[in-house]
Amino acid sequence: MDTARLGERGPYDSDHTFLGDGCFAPGEVQTFGRYRAMVSSAVVARREVLAEDTAADLPQAVRERIWRRSAEVRRRTAPAPTARGRRTG
């Protein structure tokens, strides 16, 4: 199965494979090398955005602000690149 070969991560430190048409439940499998860091940044971003939220924000607008803030949190908490250009952690 292709999922056994996942791990050749691209520029986003992730990989995926499609399950295919013959599967019981079609879809895909995704792996993320920095999954925990992504979840942590999402938690921080959500807390920060909701702390400054106003009643005028629509739910979609709030979600978009959380996604943007999550990316900001990841950038400011990312480990320094190693000599080979890959990030540690």
Backbone as ProteinMPNN parsed JSONL, in Angstrom:
{"seq_chain_A": "MDTARLGERGPYDSDHTFLGDGCFAPGEVQTFGRYRAMVSSAVVARREVLAEDTAADLPQAVRERIWRRSAEVRRRTAPAPTARGRRTG", "coords_chain_A": {"N_chain_A": [[0.844, -1.178, 0.0], [0.463, 2.26, -0.702], [0.591, 3.99, 1.491], [2.523, 3.035, 3.215], [4.858, 4.003, 2.218], [4.879, 6.69, 2.731], [6.339, 9.783, 3.695], [8.348, 11.059, 2.347], [8.827, 14.047, 2.498], [7.65, 17.186, 1.316], [8.003, 20.704, 0.576], [6.391, 21.609, 2.635], [6.734, 19.951, 4.76], [5.143, 17.673, 4.755], [3.136, 14.905, 3.584], [1.176, 12.931, 1.305], [-1.218, 10.486, 0.169], [-3.504, 9.172, -2.185], [-6.32, 7.083, -1.594], [-7.621, 5.698, -3.557], [-9.84, 4.413, -6.158], [-10.862, 1.82, -5.809], [-11.166, 1.381, -3.127], [-12.906, 0.788, -0.018], [-13.718, 3.078, 1.374], [-13.204, 5.824, -0.248], [-10.644, 8.309, -0.343], [-8.01, 10.131, 1.22], [-4.761, 9.729, 2.709], [-2.93, 11.595, 4.973], [0.195, 12.869, 6.113], [1.935, 14.737, 8.559], [4.858, 16.233, 9.358], [5.311, 18.103, 11.355], [3.105, 18.008, 13.045], [2.253, 18.248, 15.782], [3.256, 20.798, 16.433], [1.749, 22.306, 14.659], [-0.846, 21.918, 15.662], [-0.545, 23.025, 18.216], [0.023, 25.709, 17.533], [-2.396, 26.388, 16.374], [-4.126, 26.244, 18.565], [-3.125, 28.323, 20.201], [-3.495, 30.483, 18.436], [-6.297, 30.48, 18.142], [-7.109, 31.064, 20.765], [-5.961, 33.64, 21.047], [-7.246, 35.133, 18.993], [-9.976, 34.862, 19.664], [-9.962, 36.155, 22.094], [-9.74, 38.785, 21.37], [-11.978, 39.197, 19.912], [-14.88, 40.649, 18.403], [-18.382, 41.416, 18.494], [-19.171, 42.002, 15.949], [-17.884, 40.356, 14.168], [-18.223, 37.847, 11.741], [-18.826, 34.279, 11.69], [-17.266, 32.924, 9.616], [-15.355, 34.863, 9.048], [-14.047, 34.984, 11.489], [-12.934, 32.4, 11.621], [-11.141, 32.566, 9.455], [-9.407, 34.535, 10.421], [-8.321, 33.146, 12.557], [-6.942, 31.077, 11.195], [-5.006, 32.607, 9.82], [-3.67, 33.74, 12.01], [-2.692, 31.428, 13.205], [-0.737, 30.624, 11.37], [1.026, 32.756, 11.757], [1.77, 32.296, 14.435], [3.081, 29.81, 14.158], [5.271, 30.64, 12.621], [6.62, 32.336, 14.409], [7.301, 30.609, 16.445], [8.737, 28.559, 15.359], [11.417, 26.2, 15.136], [14.922, 26.948, 14.692], [16.467, 26.778, 11.449], [18.488, 23.965, 10.456], [21.931, 23.202, 9.543], [21.609, 21.909, 7.128], [19.403, 23.055, 6.11], [16.956, 22.106, 6.941], [14.362, 22.217, 9.339], [14.604, 21.825, 12.858], [13.082, 19.762, 15.403]], "CA_chain_A": [[0.0, 0.0, 0.0], [1.248, 3.496, -0.809], [0.767, 4.673, 2.769], [3.756, 2.56, 3.85], [5.973, 4.772, 1.673], [4.753, 8.108, 3.053], [7.436, 10.32, 4.473], [9.176, 11.923, 1.51], [8.119, 15.306, 2.704], [7.944, 18.291, 0.421], [8.343, 21.98, 1.201], [5.553, 21.873, 3.8], [7.003, 18.889, 5.72], [3.967, 16.818, 4.775], [3.032, 13.969, 2.475], [-0.173, 12.374, 1.217], [-1.494, 9.541, -0.906], [-4.928, 8.914, -2.37], [-6.657, 5.687, -1.334], [-7.98, 5.087, -4.823], [-11.248, 4.153, -6.469], [-11.288, 0.496, -5.384], [-11.236, 1.29, -1.665], [-14.229, 0.823, 0.61], [-14.01, 4.483, 1.659], [-12.205, 6.622, -0.946], [-10.157, 9.513, 0.327], [-6.564, 10.206, 1.215], [-4.03, 9.681, 3.973], [-1.968, 12.687, 5.034], [1.115, 12.894, 7.247], [2.507, 16.054, 8.807], [6.034, 16.091, 10.205], [5.234, 19.034, 12.493], [1.691, 17.992, 13.43], [2.057, 18.807, 17.142], [3.485, 22.241, 16.373], [0.602, 22.888, 13.961], [-1.979, 21.921, 16.593], [-0.243, 24.009, 19.264], [-0.142, 27.063, 17.008], [-3.827, 26.607, 16.179], [-4.712, 26.494, 19.893], [-2.719, 29.674, 20.593], [-4.152, 31.432, 17.537], [-7.722, 30.546, 18.479], [-7.227, 31.777, 22.039], [-5.65, 35.048, 20.827], [-8.28, 35.766, 18.166], [-11.237, 34.94, 20.402], [-9.784, 37.136, 23.173], [-9.919, 40.123, 20.807], [-13.144, 39.122, 19.041], [-16.001, 41.57, 18.62], [-19.664, 40.857, 18.048], [-19.359, 42.293, 14.53], [-17.251, 39.321, 13.347], [-19.004, 36.703, 11.295], [-18.082, 33.042, 11.944], [-16.246, 32.658, 8.602], [-14.291, 35.846, 9.234], [-13.289, 34.572, 12.674], [-12.118, 31.235, 11.232], [-10.039, 33.029, 8.618], [-8.442, 35.206, 11.298], [-7.623, 32.096, 13.325], [-5.983, 30.418, 10.293], [-3.88, 33.528, 9.603], [-2.904, 33.854, 13.26], [-1.996, 30.158, 13.394], [0.484, 30.696, 10.555], [1.925, 33.687, 12.442], [2.289, 31.611, 15.621], [4.063, 28.818, 13.697], [6.497, 31.339, 12.208], [7.378, 32.887, 15.538], [7.724, 29.543, 17.357], [9.439, 27.511, 14.604], [12.832, 26.048, 15.469], [15.857, 27.482, 13.702], [16.906, 25.782, 10.454], [19.784, 23.33, 10.666], [22.894, 23.493, 8.491], [21.117, 21.332, 5.883], [18.217, 23.78, 5.682], [15.751, 21.521, 7.518], [14.099, 22.694, 10.695], [14.659, 20.807, 13.9], [11.92, 19.745, 16.3]], "C_chain_A": [[0.891, 1.244, 0.0], [1.476, 4.192, 0.522], [2.034, 4.233, 3.486], [4.954, 3.36, 3.377], [5.873, 6.264, 1.971], [5.953, 8.561, 3.872], [8.398, 11.145, 3.655], [8.514, 13.288, 1.501], [8.598, 16.383, 1.756], [8.23, 19.56, 1.2], [7.522, 22.283, 2.453], [5.719, 20.793, 4.875], [5.764, 18.005, 5.894], [3.995, 15.9, 3.556], [1.601, 13.454, 2.449], [-0.218, 11.339, 0.1], [-2.999, 9.328, -0.98], [-5.192, 7.426, -2.185], [-7.124, 4.976, -2.592], [-9.45, 4.747, -4.943], [-11.734, 2.811, -5.917], [-11.43, 0.344, -3.882], [-12.678, 1.371, -1.177], [-14.656, 2.266, 0.873], [-12.956, 5.342, 0.984], [-11.844, 7.89, -0.183], [-8.655, 9.573, 0.213], [-6.017, 10.094, 2.623], [-3.002, 10.793, 3.914], [-1.074, 12.508, 6.253], [1.71, 14.29, 7.342], [3.657, 15.89, 9.795], [5.993, 16.974, 11.44], [3.796, 19.134, 12.993], [1.465, 18.642, 14.794], [2.256, 20.315, 17.159], [2.32, 22.943, 15.691], [-0.611, 22.975, 14.89], [-1.757, 22.965, 17.678], [-0.441, 25.431, 18.763], [-1.614, 27.381, 16.771], [-4.525, 26.919, 17.501], [-4.391, 27.918, 20.344], [-3.447, 30.712, 19.745], [-5.625, 31.592, 17.88], [-7.928, 31.342, 19.765], [-6.984, 33.28, 21.833], [-6.753, 35.758, 20.046], [-9.577, 35.906, 18.945], [-11.147, 35.927, 21.563], [-9.999, 38.559, 22.656], [-11.154, 40.218, 19.922], [-14.188, 40.175, 19.412], [-17.262, 40.932, 18.07], [-19.89, 41.076, 16.555], [-18.765, 41.212, 13.622], [-18.231, 38.214, 13.003], [-18.186, 35.437, 11.531], [-16.997, 32.749, 10.908], [-15.07, 33.612, 8.76], [-13.419, 35.476, 10.433], [-12.403, 33.385, 12.334], [-10.916, 31.658, 10.398], [-8.979, 33.754, 9.44], [-7.657, 34.188, 12.109], [-6.593, 31.409, 12.439], [-4.765, 31.31, 10.06], [-3.019, 33.633, 10.855], [-2.13, 32.575, 13.538], [-0.694, 30.134, 12.6], [1.498, 31.633, 11.199], [2.574, 33.018, 13.658], [3.34, 30.584, 15.219], [5.369, 29.489, 13.305], [7.292, 31.817, 13.406], [7.836, 31.813, 16.522], [8.502, 28.436, 16.658], [10.895, 27.422, 15.048], [13.701, 26.596, 14.342], [16.238, 26.393, 12.705], [18.275, 25.213, 10.814], [20.697, 23.683, 9.503], [22.418, 22.967, 7.135], [19.852, 22.007, 5.403], [16.919, 23.224, 6.209], [15.576, 22.06, 8.929], [14.161, 21.518, 11.673], [13.36, 20.831, 14.678], [10.754, 19.181, 15.718]], "O_chain_A": [[1.947, 1.262, 0.633], [2.461, 4.915, 0.673], [2.573, 4.992, 4.292], [5.974, 3.397, 4.065], [6.712, 7.034, 1.503], [6.508, 7.789, 4.653], [9.205, 11.878, 4.228], [7.743, 13.624, 0.602], [9.783, 16.482, 1.438], [8.651, 19.502, 2.356], [7.917, 23.13, 3.254], [4.918, 20.731, 5.808], [5.388, 17.64, 7.008], [4.776, 16.097, 2.626], [0.892, 13.53, 3.453], [0.632, 11.321, -0.79], [-3.683, 9.306, 0.043], [-4.372, 6.597, -2.58], [-7.025, 3.752, -2.674], [-10.201, 4.786, -3.968], [-12.913, 2.681, -5.588], [-11.786, -0.736, -3.409], [-13.547, 1.944, -1.834], [-15.804, 2.637, 0.629], [-11.902, 5.579, 1.574], [-12.67, 8.457, 0.534], [-8.084, 9.119, -0.779], [-6.723, 10.334, 3.602], [-2.283, 10.928, 2.924], [-1.529, 12.05, 7.302], [1.957, 14.942, 6.328], [3.453, 15.46, 10.93], [6.579, 16.63, 12.467], [3.326, 20.221, 13.325], [0.586, 19.491, 14.941], [1.51, 21.033, 17.825], [1.938, 24.045, 16.087], [-1.318, 23.983, 14.902], [-2.676, 23.708, 18.024], [-1.003, 26.269, 19.469], [-2.036, 28.524, 16.949], [-5.417, 27.766, 17.547], [-5.273, 28.638, 20.812], [-3.957, 31.702, 20.27], [-6.143, 32.708, 17.906], [-8.816, 32.191, 19.842], [-7.717, 34.103, 22.382], [-7.148, 36.868, 20.404], [-10.216, 36.957, 18.895], [-12.166, 36.482, 21.974], [-10.397, 39.441, 23.418], [-11.35, 41.23, 19.248], [-14.349, 40.536, 20.578], [-17.196, 40.003, 17.265], [-20.724, 40.397, 15.957], [-19.099, 41.15, 12.439], [-18.964, 37.714, 13.857], [-16.958, 35.51, 11.57], [-15.895, 32.357, 11.29], [-13.916, 33.208, 8.62], [-12.199, 35.638, 10.395], [-11.234, 33.363, 12.72], [-9.805, 31.169, 10.606], [-7.785, 33.603, 9.184], [-6.456, 34.353, 12.321], [-5.469, 31.176, 12.885], [-3.629, 30.838, 10.096], [-1.791, 33.617, 10.776], [-1.015, 32.634, 14.057], [0.334, 29.676, 13.1], [2.696, 31.348, 11.194], [3.777, 33.157, 13.883], [4.385, 30.489, 15.864], [6.449, 28.983, 13.611], [8.518, 31.711, 13.415], [8.692, 32.091, 17.363], [8.892, 27.463, 17.304], [11.534, 28.442, 15.306], [13.269, 26.693, 13.193], [16.324, 25.22, 13.067], [19.11, 25.899, 11.403], [20.286, 24.384, 8.579], [22.784, 23.52, 6.099], [19.274, 21.592, 4.399], [15.863, 23.804, 5.957], [16.557, 22.326, 9.625], [13.816, 20.383, 11.342], [12.616, 21.81, 14.621], [9.711, 19.11, 16.369]]}, "name": "protein", "num_of_chains": 1, "seq": "MDTARLGERGPYDSDHTFLGDGCFAPGEVQTFGRYRAMVSSAVVARREVLAEDTAADLPQAVRERIWRRSAEVRRRTAPAPTARGRRTG"}
